[in-house]
């Protein structure tokens, strides 16, 4: 790797790095003294006969390849309004971006590989809120990756299973993530990074991916630390991100083919990318990862229960109000009676324990408990279960956080025709991303306060310290204790006044755990 490295001094003509597929040229960073390389191919375009196949090797190129602008994002519809892109959708989308700091490339820096969220159906490494330039200035190399989404990334089909050679299909998006990590192992030293200090981190579906990569034998040894923000493959039931069997996913794939009038894999591959996308945005099942026996030999729960996961330091948590707005902005607000009635109908003979953990003695208390329960059922419980199981069987340091900042919102924000306050939304899902990347300016209409800049600075320090040492603590930072029984299950609360405290809500997750144990 050292012999392959070739880096020019960053200047007006950009920076050059020799990868294993050829020489690339990036650009000086816009607000720092580092450099960026955007649109670097890590796998061949997954088009034509390569659609629904594992990622293939990049064809080497002669001369210098310009990597100065974002490559296309993977095929997707307009699904989440908070996503802002700087690219166009295409089936040819297996590219990554690299941001380097001003530190000399010989420094062997820690590497942070970001996996974007979006429910496995949307998202891109081009979003301004996850631009890696400012985080890189903390002395790390930041890599942001694209991976196939929706039907393109997660379609299972009996013919695909048969041709695979592994008796598996449906997890092409996860295979893309593995391929990107393999690219990092082969090439990151040329950018000044240390392939033995790689941290994977992601939010929402990206955090689900982190937990899946920890569970997958294919990713073993490709990373040494893991950060999860709001989500893990420990959901239960039949929701869109609950674990699916290969048989169930194959059946969904057959029905998807029928909806396109395609009675064979060849006919499916012959359909245009636009046709496949349009059909996938209809009334078909939500496409997501499958317990396929290969990428995921078993459920993440089973892997972690047996201690077969990657035993790496884990930093994980979620936001205090992940789904608050779904309750507070609903046309019909819960009351003490309706909340109790619905909870009993939903949770059966475990409902009384749930109601003790989420009390509803008044309508006002019912509103708060309903908002908390919605948030916990969305991501909080599953992330908690991931943390707990890794604590029990991972034999590695674990650090847990709660993002509590009531995030400011644009003054003209409305819902259902009425003004919305910051309290209505709270510490919303995905709201921490701008803080982690130092990208508050990506939302120029938001009236940020001094505490937001200070909190962002803290979080960038914690996250980069964890990538460097496997421990988020550092000089001048509030102490972040390990999360374990001996410490009283200490949680770092990231908010107006960042501090650590014993978990005051453990009874909530234990009550939900008793309910979900029956579903498992």
C-alpha positions as CSV (number, residue, x, y, z in Angstrom):
1,X,0.0,0.0,0.0
2,X,2.8,2.4,0.9
3,X,4.4,1.8,-2.5
4,X,1.1,2.5,-4.2
5,X,0.6,5.8,-2.5
6,X,1.2,8.9,-4.6
7,X,-0.1,12.1,-3.1
8,X,0.6,15.6,-4.5
9,X,0.7,18.7,-2.3
10,X,-2.8,20.1,-2.1
11,X,-3.1,23.4,-4.0
12,X,-4.9,25.0,-6.8
13,X,-4.6,22.0,-9.0
14,X,-6.0,19.6,-6.4
15,X,-4.6,16.4,-4.9
16,X,-3.7,13.2,-6.6
17,X,-3.8,9.7,-5.1
18,X,-3.1,6.4,-6.7
19,X,-5.7,3.7,-6.0
20,X,-5.6,0.1,-7.0
21,X,-7.7,0.9,-10.1
22,X,-5.8,4.1,-11.2
23,X,-4.8,7.6,-10.4
24,X,-7.5,10.0,-9.1
25,X,-7.5,13.8,-8.7
26,X,-9.6,15.5,-6.1
27,X,-9.9,19.1,-5.0
28,X,-8.8,21.2,-2.0
29,X,-11.4,21.4,0.7
30,X,-13.6,24.5,0.6
31,X,-13.4,25.6,4.3
32,X,-10.3,23.7,5.5
33,X,-6.8,22.8,4.4
34,X,-7.6,19.2,3.6
35,X,-8.9,17.7,0.3
36,X,-11.9,15.9,-1.0
37,X,-12.3,13.1,-3.6
38,X,-15.9,12.7,-4.8
39,X,-17.3,10.0,-7.0
40,X,-14.6,7.4,-6.5
41,X,-15.7,4.1,-7.9
42,X,-15.4,1.2,-5.6
43,X,-17.2,-1.4,-7.7
44,X,-18.3,-1.8,-11.3
45,X,-21.6,-0.3,-12.4
46,X,-24.3,-2.8,-11.4
47,X,-26.2,-2.6,-14.6
48,X,-27.3,-5.1,-17.3
49,X,-26.3,-8.6,-16.4
50,X,-24.7,-7.2,-13.2
51,X,-28.1,-6.0,-11.8
52,X,-28.8,-8.1,-8.7
53,X,-25.4,-9.5,-8.5
54,X,-22.7,-9.0,-5.9
55,X,-20.5,-6.0,-6.6
56,X,-17.8,-6.7,-9.1
57,X,-14.3,-5.3,-9.5
58,X,-13.7,-1.8,-11.0
59,X,-12.1,-1.8,-14.5
60,X,-8.8,0.1,-14.1
61,X,-8.5,3.3,-16.1
62,X,-5.5,5.0,-17.8
63,X,-4.3,8.5,-17.0
64,X,-5.9,10.6,-14.3
65,X,-9.6,10.3,-13.3
66,X,-11.2,13.5,-12.0
67,X,-13.0,13.0,-8.7
68,X,-14.2,16.5,-8.2
69,X,-17.9,16.1,-8.1
70,X,-20.5,13.8,-6.6
71,X,-21.3,10.7,-8.6
72,X,-25.0,9.6,-9.0
73,X,-27.0,8.4,-6.1
74,X,-28.7,5.0,-6.3
75,X,-32.1,4.7,-7.8
76,X,-34.9,5.9,-5.5
77,X,-38.1,7.9,-5.4
78,X,-38.7,11.2,-3.5
79,X,-39.5,9.6,-0.2
80,X,-38.2,11.7,2.7
81,X,-38.6,15.5,2.5
82,X,-35.6,16.2,4.8
83,X,-33.2,14.7,2.2
84,X,-31.3,17.2,0.0
85,X,-29.1,15.9,-2.7
86,X,-26.3,17.2,-4.9
87,X,-26.5,14.4,-7.5
88,X,-28.9,12.7,-9.8
89,X,-30.2,9.1,-9.5
90,X,-28.8,6.3,-11.6
91,X,-28.4,2.6,-11.5
92,X,-24.7,3.2,-11.9
93,X,-24.1,4.4,-8.4
94,X,-21.4,2.4,-6.5
95,X,-19.2,5.3,-5.6
96,X,-17.7,6.8,-2.5
97,X,-16.4,10.1,-1.3
98,X,-13.2,10.7,0.8
99,X,-12.4,13.7,2.9
100,X,-8.9,14.2,4.2
101,X,-7.7,16.7,6.9
102,X,-4.8,19.0,6.5
103,X,-2.6,16.6,8.5
104,X,0.2,15.2,6.4
105,X,-0.8,11.9,4.7
106,X,2.0,10.0,6.4
107,X,0.2,10.3,9.7
108,X,-1.7,6.9,9.5
109,X,-5.0,8.5,10.6
110,X,-8.1,6.8,11.9
111,X,-10.8,6.2,9.3
112,X,-14.5,6.8,9.6
113,X,-16.8,5.1,7.1
114,X,-20.3,6.7,7.0
115,X,-23.4,4.6,6.0
116,X,-26.3,6.9,5.2
117,X,-29.9,6.3,6.4
118,X,-33.1,6.3,4.5
119,X,-34.9,3.1,5.3
120,X,-32.9,1.2,2.7
121,X,-35.0,2.9,0.0
122,X,-33.5,6.4,-0.1
123,X,-30.4,8.4,0.7
124,X,-27.0,9.4,-0.7
125,X,-23.5,10.2,0.4
126,X,-24.0,13.6,-1.3
127,X,-26.3,15.1,1.3
128,X,-24.9,18.4,2.6
129,X,-25.7,17.5,6.3
130,X,-23.3,14.6,6.1
131,X,-20.4,16.3,4.2
132,X,-17.3,15.0,5.8
133,X,-15.0,18.0,5.5
134,X,-15.4,19.5,9.0
135,X,-15.3,16.2,10.8
136,X,-12.1,15.3,8.9
137,X,-10.5,18.3,10.5
138,X,-10.6,16.5,13.8
139,X,-7.7,14.4,12.4
140,X,-9.6,11.6,10.8
141,X,-10.2,10.4,7.2
142,X,-14.0,10.4,6.4
143,X,-15.4,8.1,3.8
144,X,-19.1,8.3,2.7
145,X,-20.5,5.5,0.6
146,X,-23.5,4.9,-1.7
147,X,-25.1,1.4,-1.8
148,X,-28.0,0.0,-3.8
149,X,-31.4,0.7,-2.4
150,X,-35.0,-0.7,-2.6
151,X,-35.7,-3.3,-5.2
152,X,-32.2,-2.8,-6.8
153,X,-30.4,-3.5,-3.5
154,X,-32.7,-6.0,-1.7
155,X,-34.7,-8.0,-4.2
156,X,-34.7,-11.7,-3.5
157,X,-35.8,-14.2,-6.1
158,X,-35.6,-18.0,-6.4
159,X,-33.6,-17.7,-9.7
160,X,-31.2,-15.2,-8.0
161,X,-30.7,-17.7,-5.1
162,X,-30.0,-20.5,-7.6
163,X,-27.4,-18.6,-9.6
164,X,-25.6,-17.1,-6.6
165,X,-23.5,-20.2,-5.7
166,X,-24.3,-19.4,-2.0
167,X,-28.0,-20.4,-2.0
168,X,-28.8,-16.8,-1.1
169,X,-30.2,-13.6,-2.6
170,X,-31.5,-10.2,-1.6
171,X,-28.7,-8.5,0.3
172,X,-26.9,-6.7,-2.6
173,X,-27.0,-3.4,-0.7
174,X,-25.2,-5.0,2.3
175,X,-22.7,-6.6,-0.1
176,X,-22.0,-3.2,-1.5
177,X,-21.2,-2.0,2.0
178,X,-18.8,-4.9,2.4
179,X,-17.2,-4.1,-0.9
180,X,-16.7,-0.5,0.1
181,X,-15.0,-1.6,3.3
182,X,-12.7,-3.9,1.3
183,X,-11.9,-0.9,-0.9
184,X,-10.9,1.0,2.2
185,X,-8.7,-1.8,3.3
186,X,-6.9,-1.8,0.0
187,X,-6.6,1.9,-0.7
188,X,-7.1,4.1,2.4
189,X,-3.3,4.1,3.3
190,X,-2.7,6.1,0.1
191,X,-4.9,8.9,1.5
192,X,-3.1,8.8,4.8
193,X,-5.5,6.5,6.6
194,X,-4.8,3.5,8.8
195,X,-6.7,0.4,7.6
196,X,-6.3,-1.1,11.1
197,X,-8.3,1.7,12.6
198,X,-11.6,1.8,10.7
199,X,-14.8,2.9,12.3
200,X,-18.1,2.2,10.7
201,X,-20.9,4.6,11.6
202,X,-24.4,5.3,10.4
203,X,-27.8,6.6,11.2
204,X,-31.2,5.0,11.0
205,X,-30.9,2.4,8.1
206,X,-27.2,3.2,8.3
207,X,-27.2,2.2,12.0
208,X,-29.2,-0.9,11.1
209,X,-26.4,-1.6,8.6
210,X,-23.7,-1.2,11.3
211,X,-25.5,-3.8,13.4
212,X,-25.8,-6.1,10.4
213,X,-22.1,-5.7,9.5
214,X,-21.2,-6.6,13.1
215,X,-23.3,-9.7,12.7
216,X,-22.1,-10.7,9.2
217,X,-19.1,-13.0,8.8
218,X,-18.3,-11.3,5.5
219,X,-17.4,-8.1,7.2
220,X,-15.2,-9.7,9.9
221,X,-11.9,-7.8,10.3
222,X,-12.9,-5.0,8.0
223,X,-13.5,-2.5,10.9
224,X,-12.3,-2.1,14.4
225,X,-15.0,0.1,16.0
226,X,-18.7,0.7,15.4
227,X,-21.1,3.7,16.0
228,X,-24.8,3.4,15.7
229,X,-27.2,6.3,15.7
230,X,-30.9,5.3,16.1
231,X,-31.5,1.8,14.9
232,X,-30.5,-1.8,14.9
233,X,-31.7,-5.2,13.5
234,X,-33.4,-6.1,16.7
235,X,-36.9,-5.1,15.7
236,X,-39.7,-7.7,16.0
237,X,-43.0,-8.2,14.3
238,X,-43.8,-7.6,10.7
239,X,-42.7,-4.0,10.2
240,X,-40.7,-2.9,7.1
241,X,-37.3,-3.3,8.8
242,X,-38.1,-6.4,10.8
243,X,-36.0,-9.5,9.9
244,X,-37.3,-11.4,6.9
245,X,-36.7,-15.0,6.0
246,X,-35.2,-15.8,2.6
247,X,-38.4,-17.7,1.7
248,X,-40.6,-14.7,2.5
249,X,-38.3,-12.4,0.5
250,X,-38.2,-14.7,-2.5
251,X,-42.0,-14.9,-2.5
252,X,-42.1,-11.1,-2.4
253,X,-39.6,-11.0,-5.3
254,X,-41.8,-13.3,-7.4
255,X,-44.8,-11.1,-6.8
256,X,-42.8,-8.1,-7.7
257,X,-41.8,-9.7,-11.0
258,X,-45.5,-10.5,-11.7
259,X,-46.3,-6.8,-11.2
260,X,-43.9,-6.0,-14.0
261,X,-45.1,-8.7,-16.2
262,X,-41.7,-10.4,-15.9
263,X,-42.0,-14.2,-15.4
264,X,-38.2,-14.8,-15.2
265,X,-35.0,-13.3,-13.9
266,X,-33.9,-12.5,-17.5
267,X,-37.2,-10.6,-18.1
268,X,-36.7,-8.7,-14.9
269,X,-33.1,-7.7,-15.9
270,X,-34.4,-6.6,-19.3
271,X,-36.7,-4.1,-17.7
272,X,-35.5,-0.5,-17.6
273,X,-34.3,0.9,-14.3
274,X,-37.2,3.4,-14.4
275,X,-39.7,0.6,-14.8
276,X,-38.2,-1.3,-11.8
277,X,-38.2,1.9,-9.7
278,X,-41.8,2.8,-10.6
279,X,-43.1,-0.7,-9.7
280,X,-41.2,-0.7,-6.4
281,X,-42.8,2.6,-5.4
282,X,-46.3,1.1,-5.8
283,X,-48.1,-1.1,-3.4
284,X,-45.3,-3.7,-3.2
285,X,-43.6,-4.8,0.0
286,X,-40.8,-2.6,1.4
287,X,-37.5,-4.0,0.2
288,X,-34.9,-4.4,2.9
289,X,-32.3,-6.9,4.2
290,X,-33.0,-10.6,4.4
291,X,-31.7,-13.4,6.7
292,X,-30.3,-15.1,3.6
293,X,-28.0,-17.6,5.1
294,X,-24.9,-16.0,3.6
295,X,-24.5,-12.3,4.3
296,X,-26.7,-12.8,7.4
297,X,-26.5,-16.5,8.3
298,X,-29.1,-16.0,11.0
299,X,-30.9,-13.1,12.7
300,X,-28.8,-10.5,14.4
301,X,-30.4,-11.5,17.6
302,X,-29.2,-15.1,17.3
303,X,-25.7,-14.0,16.3
304,X,-25.3,-11.6,19.2
305,X,-26.9,-14.0,21.7
306,X,-24.2,-16.6,20.8
307,X,-21.4,-14.0,20.9
308,X,-20.6,-14.6,17.2
309,X,-20.6,-10.8,16.3
310,X,-17.5,-8.7,15.7
311,X,-16.3,-8.0,19.1
312,X,-15.4,-4.3,18.7
313,X,-16.0,-1.2,20.9
314,X,-19.5,0.1,20.3
315,X,-20.8,3.6,20.8
316,X,-24.6,3.8,20.2
317,X,-27.7,5.6,21.2
318,X,-30.8,7.4,19.9
319,X,-32.7,10.6,20.1
320,X,-35.1,11.4,22.8
321,X,-38.0,12.3,20.5
322,X,-37.5,10.0,17.5
323,X,-41.2,9.9,16.7
324,X,-42.7,12.6,18.9
325,X,-44.1,14.7,16.0
326,X,-46.2,11.7,14.8
327,X,-48.1,12.0,18.1
328,X,-48.0,15.7,18.9
329,X,-49.0,16.8,15.3
330,X,-51.6,14.1,14.8
331,X,-55.2,15.2,14.1
332,X,-56.4,13.2,17.0
333,X,-54.3,13.4,20.2
334,X,-54.2,10.5,22.7
335,X,-56.1,10.9,26.0
336,X,-55.6,9.0,29.2
337,X,-58.4,6.6,28.2
338,X,-57.6,6.1,24.6
339,X,-53.9,5.6,25.3
340,X,-54.7,3.0,28.0
341,X,-57.2,1.2,25.7
342,X,-54.9,1.1,22.7
343,X,-52.0,-0.1,24.8
344,X,-54.0,-3.0,26.3
345,X,-55.2,-3.9,22.8
346,X,-51.7,-3.8,21.4
347,X,-49.6,-5.4,24.2
348,X,-52.1,-8.0,25.6
349,X,-51.1,-9.5,29.0
350,X,-47.9,-7.4,29.1
351,X,-49.9,-4.1,28.8
352,X,-50.0,-3.4,32.5
353,X,-46.2,-3.4,32.8
354,X,-46.1,-1.2,29.7
355,X,-48.6,1.3,31.3
356,X,-46.5,1.4,34.5
357,X,-43.5,2.3,32.4
358,X,-45.4,4.8,30.3
359,X,-48.0,6.2,32.7
360,X,-51.1,8.0,31.6
361,X,-52.8,9.4,34.8
362,X,-53.9,12.5,32.8
363,X,-54.4,13.5,29.2
364,X,-51.1,15.6,29.3
365,X,-49.2,12.6,30.7
366,X,-50.8,10.3,28.1
367,X,-49.5,12.6,25.3
368,X,-46.0,12.4,26.6
369,X,-46.1,8.7,27.2
370,X,-47.6,8.1,23.8
371,X,-44.8,10.1,22.2
372,X,-42.1,8.3,24.2
373,X,-43.7,4.9,23.4
374,X,-43.8,5.7,19.7
375,X,-40.2,6.7,19.7
376,X,-39.1,3.6,21.5
377,X,-41.0,1.3,19.3
378,X,-39.6,3.0,16.2
379,X,-35.9,2.9,17.1
380,X,-35.2,3.2,20.9
381,X,-36.0,-0.3,22.0
382,X,-34.2,-2.1,19.1
383,X,-31.1,0.1,19.7
384,X,-31.2,-0.6,23.4
385,X,-31.4,-4.3,22.8
386,X,-28.4,-4.2,20.5
387,X,-26.4,-2.3,23.1
388,X,-27.5,-4.7,25.9
389,X,-26.7,-7.9,23.9
390,X,-23.2,-6.6,22.8
391,X,-22.6,-5.6,26.4
392,X,-23.4,-9.2,27.5
393,X,-21.6,-11.2,24.8
394,X,-19.3,-8.8,22.9
395,X,-16.6,-8.5,25.7
396,X,-15.8,-5.0,24.4
397,X,-16.3,-1.4,25.7
398,X,-19.8,0.0,25.2
399,X,-20.8,3.7,25.4
400,X,-24.4,4.8,25.2
401,X,-25.8,8.3,24.5
402,X,-29.2,10.0,24.5
403,X,-29.4,13.0,22.2
404,X,-31.8,15.3,24.1
405,X,-31.4,18.7,22.4
406,X,-34.8,20.3,21.5
407,X,-33.6,21.2,18.0
408,X,-34.5,24.7,16.7
409,X,-36.7,24.7,13.6
410,X,-37.3,27.2,10.9
411,X,-39.8,29.9,12.0
412,X,-42.2,29.2,9.1
413,X,-42.5,25.4,9.8
414,X,-46.1,24.2,9.6
415,X,-48.0,21.0,9.7
416,X,-51.7,20.5,8.8
417,X,-51.9,24.2,8.1
418,X,-50.9,25.3,11.6
419,X,-47.6,26.6,13.0
420,X,-45.2,24.0,14.6
421,X,-43.0,24.7,17.6
422,X,-39.6,23.1,18.4
423,X,-41.2,21.4,21.4
424,X,-43.7,19.7,19.1
425,X,-40.8,17.9,17.4
426,X,-38.1,17.8,20.0
427,X,-34.9,15.8,19.5
428,X,-36.2,14.3,16.3
429,X,-35.1,11.3,14.2
430,X,-32.0,12.1,12.2
431,X,-31.6,15.5,13.9
432,X,-28.2,14.7,15.3
433,X,-26.6,14.2,11.9
434,X,-25.8,17.9,11.4
435,X,-24.2,18.0,14.8
436,X,-22.0,15.0,14.2
437,X,-20.7,16.4,10.9
438,X,-20.5,20.0,12.1
439,X,-23.0,20.9,9.3
440,X,-25.5,23.1,11.1
441,X,-25.0,25.6,8.2
442,X,-26.6,23.1,5.8
443,X,-29.9,24.3,7.3
444,X,-29.6,28.0,6.9
445,X,-33.2,28.8,7.8
446,X,-32.9,27.3,11.3
447,X,-32.2,29.9,14.1
448,X,-29.3,28.0,15.6
449,X,-28.2,29.1,19.1
450,X,-24.7,29.1,20.6
451,X,-25.5,25.9,22.5
452,X,-26.0,24.1,19.1
453,X,-22.5,25.0,17.9
454,X,-21.0,24.0,21.3
455,X,-22.9,20.7,21.2
456,X,-21.8,20.0,17.6
457,X,-18.2,20.6,18.6
458,X,-18.5,18.2,21.6
459,X,-20.1,15.5,19.4
460,X,-17.4,15.8,16.7
461,X,-14.8,15.4,19.4
462,X,-16.4,12.4,21.0
463,X,-17.0,10.6,17.7
464,X,-13.5,11.3,16.4
465,X,-11.9,10.3,19.7
466,X,-13.8,7.0,19.6
467,X,-12.5,6.4,16.1
468,X,-9.0,7.1,17.3
469,X,-8.9,5.3,20.6
470,X,-12.0,3.1,20.9
471,X,-13.0,5.5,23.7
472,X,-14.8,8.9,23.2
473,X,-13.2,10.6,26.2
474,X,-10.6,13.4,25.8
475,X,-9.2,16.5,27.4
476,X,-11.8,19.2,28.1
477,X,-14.8,17.0,27.5
478,X,-17.5,16.0,30.0
479,X,-16.6,12.5,31.2
480,X,-18.4,9.7,29.3
481,X,-18.5,6.6,31.5
482,X,-18.7,3.1,30.0
483,X,-22.2,1.7,29.9
484,X,-22.3,-1.3,32.2
485,X,-23.9,-2.6,35.3
486,X,-21.0,-1.5,37.5
487,X,-21.5,2.1,36.5
488,X,-25.2,2.0,37.0
489,X,-25.8,1.8,33.2
490,X,-24.5,5.4,32.7
491,X,-25.8,7.2,29.7
492,X,-24.3,10.4,28.3
493,X,-27.0,13.0,27.7
494,X,-26.1,15.2,24.8
495,X,-28.1,18.5,25.1
496,X,-28.1,22.0,26.6
497,X,-25.9,20.7,29.4
498,X,-24.1,17.5,28.4
499,X,-23.7,15.1,31.4
500,X,-23.7,11.5,32.3
501,X,-26.4,9.9,34.5
502,X,-27.6,6.4,35.3
503,X,-30.3,5.2,32.9
504,X,-33.6,6.4,34.4
505,X,-35.7,4.7,31.8
506,X,-34.5,1.2,32.0
507,X,-37.9,0.0,33.2
508,X,-39.4,1.0,29.8
509,X,-37.1,-1.2,27.8
510,X,-37.3,-4.1,30.2
511,X,-41.1,-3.9,29.9
512,X,-40.9,-3.8,26.1
513,X,-38.3,-6.7,26.2
514,X,-40.8,-8.9,28.0
515,X,-43.3,-8.2,25.3
516,X,-40.9,-8.8,22.4
517,X,-39.5,-11.9,23.9
518,X,-42.9,-13.6,23.2
519,X,-42.8,-12.4,19.6
520,X,-39.3,-13.8,19.0
